[in-house]
């Protein structure tokens, strides 16, 4: 019950309930508690028995000694209408109080009434035997669903959509429908229940059931489900009816800012589509308002895109989503279109559809009632006709016996008797024709029964095919999981191979770095070799120049020796006195003398170098 309250409080559908709706819901809950106290005593309860309930309701509303309001009056008992009028005027909506009836207060009152009703239902009914897999919390949720589905006055439904007819009862088809929804909520196939129309057998029994029979019918439809599965399914169905949740499930959404596909948990209510990070619904990532301006686009299948995609176009932006399979995609599109079509109407979609189903049932059953009445009238007419024909046949037999007796007496009446016999023959022919028509009607009835039997067999075959489809869908899901595991294994191997390739690539880069370093050293050695060759060529050229200079010096020395030998043979002339000759040689006082002196010094240096080289060679 706490889980139901917290989940429903999250939705704005519960917060926007009108005051009339809250009062009507509280009225239905208090009726159950009042009925539990009445115990079938002509619909009235002693005031002393109502004081505890009144005091508890007053404490919830913050009213002290609320039980004193029922002491007024002369009678010792109260009917439900009188009691609820007192509670409404003095406790729930007092005139001099500023407090407003809110959903949280109604939930507390529902809990109080259920504690009293639960004990009553367990003691005075076979509820325990019919609902062994349902715990108290499940029964409370189904009790709330029962109060939601109770029959309303369709004649005044245009003015008051929530006005329930007392005693509170639910149509028998709605109980079977709730059981079918419970099966569908946990993935089981829906139960094809037969429509209950007026027949000779159930015409007097009616079409409404109380809460106990409501639970028993649900247990018949959900027979075989475990307690854990029932708990989850009942919570889902209760959330659908009471919180306005139309559909929920996982889908992938394409982001607008971060353009990637992300898995989100979607929840569709009567006016918006919310999406969360997970099915715990703790962190809501955003919501999409669903109204009549929303346009749905079914995107085609393409190999390069996500499968099962569709778009939701709003006035401001578009949202692209991908369902897990084709069936989910079609269901989402249908439910979204339904919410868009119902937007703007007063009341929740579940309440509107409930009233529509009730009106359709009334039209169908009125038509079936007319057909049944026509069939009974036709049968009555046929019985009356058979009785009339039998009476006429007896009369004819009497007339025939009288005519046979009078034939011997009156010859003159023979012609009249012949005419009477002819008339009787015609009547017999007409009677035979009537009998033949009755036989044809009987043959038609037999044919209709055979067709009905064939239709029932076809329904059974269809249920078998649906079970087979469910089994095939399960097998397909298992194979898909196996393929997913194989895909993950392949991705792991591919990641391992990538890591190995990255290691080889690192080694290749290191070897390439070493090769580049060796290549740089080789280039450096090549440059050094070129420099050495250049130096060798320069040294070789210098040696060739030195060799040429040496030869020149040898030639000069040879010439000098020859000149010296000739000079020795000649007498040496005396030098002319020169005033410009010093102990260091002849002085230089003009540019010509300087140039001459430079040439002499160069020649002298060359001779010295040549002699030095000659000494080194020797």
Secondary structure, DSSP 8 states (H G I E B T S, - for coil): -HHHHHHHHTSHHHHT--HHHHHHHHHHHHHHHHHHHHTTSTTEEEHHHHHHHHHHHHHHTT-TTGGGGGG-SS-SEEEHHHHHHHHIIIIIS-TT------HHHHHHHHHHHHHHHHHHHHHSSSHHHH-TT--HHHHHHHHHHHHHH--B-GGGTTT-TT-B-SS--EEHHHHHHHHHHHHHHTT------------TTTTTT-SEE-HHHHHHHHHHHTTT--HHHHHHHHHHHHHHHHS---EEEEEEEE-SSS-SEEEEEEEE-SSEEEEESSTT--SEEEEEE--TT-EEEE----TTS-SSEEEEE-SS-EEEEE-SSHHHHHHHHHHHHHHHHHTTSSS-HHHHHHHHHHHHHHHHHHHHHHHHHHHHHHHHHHHHHHHHHHHHHHHHHHHHHHHHHHHHH-STTHHHHHHHHHHHHHHHHHHHHHHHHHHHHHHHHHHHHHHHHHHHHHHHHHHHHHHHHHHHHHHHHHHHHHHHHHHHHHHHHHHHHHHHHHHHHHHHHHHHHHHHHHHHHHHHHHHHHHHHHHHHHHHHHHHHHHHHHHHHHHHHHHHHHHHHHHHHHS--------TTEETTEE---SHHHHHHHHHHHHHHHHHHHHHHHHHHH-
